[in-house]
Amino acid sequence: MTDRHDLPAGFRWGVSTAAYQVEGAVDEDGRGRSVWDAFCERPGAVKDGESGRVACDHYRRWPQDVGLMRELGVDGYRFSIAWPRVRPTGRGPVNPAGLDFYDRLVDGLLDAGVTPLPTLFHWDLPQALEDGGGWLRRETAFLFAEYAGAVADRLGDRVPAWITLNEPFVHMVYGYALGVHAPGRALMLDALPAAHHQLLAHGLAAAELRARGLGVLVANNLTPVRAASDAPGDRAAADAYDTLHNRLFTDPLLLGRYPDLSAYGVGPDLRGAVRDGDLDLVSGPGLDGLGVNYYNPTRIAAPTEPGLPFAEAPIEGVPRTHFGWPVVPEGLHELLLTLRERYGAALPPITVTENGCSTGDGVDDAFRIDYLAGHLDALARASADGIDVRGYYTWSLLDNFEWAEGYSQRFGLVHVDFATQRRTPKCSFAWYRDLIAAHRTKSAAR
Ligand code: FCB
């Protein structure tokens, strides 16, 4: 039986975080305000009125955190760069002190033998840009590319590969369609221009990175979609959901076209956002890798009320994380095989850029060990089935600020006591360390 120890030689092991979830220091060294700073101030927006104001204080404690990564023996650290640290209002002059932080972090990582894998946008848009329309406005895409170029000019000599965007699907849906994340707009389908402008931003930034000889990935949240039954209504609904969640962002990147959104009553111009030539800008630069953030499959039934062409149905009979998310490791294998079937030779190598689970407070996290083992075994099976899988970055190194859930969902291999900032490795930390070491030994012997 193929298992996680059979992942290919050269497979890269890593951990993931994101700026607003770990850094804190929101007023430090000239950082501008982000949409998350503003959103957290809205009464009721975030559980217990929490915010990322302090978070894990990674901005100051990063040397200790890099020490933890060295102990784990990971190959890579996926973190994100806060746009408002680099360009506080999203445009205009670069703030050198903001870039200095990432410069120090990159050097610290390299000293520890850990390759930096930065994400340029993990949802913390400068509030000044949101005030001008945010991702609903086309200009934001061009400003993103300028920012990407400025960061790459500073760090590109030491950072070989970059992730442009994190989960543009989740950002569009939660941030602009439903309003449960920053910037808190509830526009439903009128949020679709935020999909196109993020994709355009990716393409323009990818061109900047490529022009500097750098590698480009994008990370999206993907889910295998299962129809609640074989009834035609359920199957059509599952198809419509799959189009929105999985294909809306992947088809333009890999195929240079939008999927058919007619189930939503939306034409190929995404409510007027798409202009001639845009799709060439999105897909033209190409991708060195597709980042897959996988947490769970989705079960879909026909809608019971007017509005959207689908309804979410519960997945029964499986364990659930502290968050309540169903645990279905096989879904990762299924997802990767579906991607290959769908995109064939256009599918770039896969890196799992996020996967993990929240558990209760404490360091005894046998649940997480099972979760990770199951998903890594599924990934190894996908690899044995011929999918080119290059790496796995677990979410997350540290317990951190989990967006609208505040500090109530703990995803870390390392426990953080938020009152004292004390870090304590959980049981899964030692397990992951030992797995990485065992895999290296086995690969060396092959
Ligand atoms: C993903 C996000 C990441 C984290 C995990 C749990 O959707 O990209 O920041 O919150 O979920």
Boltz pocket constraint, residues with backbone or C-beta under 6 A from the ligand:
constraints:
  - pocket:
      binder: B
      contacts: [[A, 18], [A, 21], [A, 166], [A, 167], [A, 170], [A, 221], [A, 293], [A, 354], [A, 395], [A, 401], [A, 402], [A, 403], [A, 411]]
      max_distance: 6.0
